Amino acid sequence: SNSARSGVTTSRLNRTTIALVFLGNAILTGESPADVVKSFKTNFIATWMKGAQFWPLCHYLGTYRLELMYQPLFAHIASMYWNGVLSIAANKSKQE
């Protein structure tokens, strides 16, 4: 069901994706382990909460409110937006 899918996405997959993006960004930019820990402590929960608000709405709209032919387009646009949110969050400590 849609609510079960949203629950799994929000509770497990979303956290894993956010952690991988933060970690990958840290490796690629050469951050120290202390900076990685600081970034996780300051940005991870806030980013996860944004995802917990964003993805259930996207799942609902994509599943119940859009015609089948528009669902993939909507999912890709939502994913592009979410990747932008993750990029901003992963680089937030570098901007300050």
C-alpha positions, 0 to 999 in steps of 0.5 A, a space after each residue: 500500500 502507499 502508506 506502507 511504502 511511504 513509511 519504509 521510504 521515510 524510516 529507512 531508505 531516506 536515512 540511508 540515502 541522506 547518509 550516503 550523500 553526506 558521506 560521498 560529499 565528504 570523501 570527494 571534498 576531502 573533509 576530515 573525519 571531525 568535519 564529517 561528524 560535525 556535518 552529520 550532527 548539524 544537518 542530518 536530522 533537519 534534512 531527514 525531517 524535510 524528507 519525511 515531509 516531502 516524500 509522503 506527499 509526493 507518493 500520495 500525489 504521484 499515486 492517487 492524483 496523477 494519471 498513470 502516464 504522468 507518474 514517471 515524469 512527476 517522480 523524476 521531477 520530485 527526485 531532481 528537486 530532492 537531489 538539490 535539497 540534499 546537495 545544499 544540505 551536504 554543502 551547508 557547513 562549507 557555506 558557513 
